[in-house]
Amino acid sequence: MTTTPRTARHLLRDREASLILGAVLVSGFGSSATALVAGVWVKELTASDSLAALATAALWAAVPAAPWLGALADRFRRRPLLVATDLAAAALLLLLAATAAPGRLWLILTVLALYGVCGTVHDAAGTALAATTLDPRLLGTFNGLRLTANEGMKLLAPLTGAALFTWYGGPAVALLDALTFLWAAPRAGRASCTRCGAPGRSRRASPPGRCCDASANGASPPGAAPSSGWASRRGRCRATPRCWQGAC
């Protein structure tokens, strides 16, 4: 009888789970710090409460569009999308740290709005990559641990962001956040799409850039658009020329 790995210990022993969890949590730490500091930073630059509120609104402006932005994770490969959003967010933060000034409010607001878009897509891509890459028996533990850690970050990251802002100013917080994204990008890129087969069945890793059927009868997973070369045999996967749309 196979024991179902449900504990955090089993999860952290899984290479892909550790890579994805680390990438998502570290980048989330920086994002939480930036979310707190953005409005205060604009307030310091402009001495305007309304502009500070506008900066915070720009940062969260992408949230209502989350269902549509999240659909990108279904249209594109999740791992490259996650890495691309990490690098794009880091570039925006470095631009913000280098150019933020009272006379460039339009640039600050634009960067914050684009940064919010990157964050929304990043969350969707991270969740979708975990669902595609990890053993299905680990997903419940993974999601629970990620949620717990994210809530903990909301306590620690604002304190770190506030301390950095007090001592060194807004650019220091932006640089910290950029570094977290630069740290996370290569780790997300190292997560491999090698999981296949139903729990308890035999598995065989597919070659890089290729995917296997997640079922034992050759049918595509729910919601996936099958591509040419899709096949499996008694739960063992064959290499296919192309992945289904949105695969890792």
Beta strands, then each sheet from edge to edge (+ up, - down):
strand 1: 232-233
strand 2: 236-237
sheet 1: 1+ 2-
end
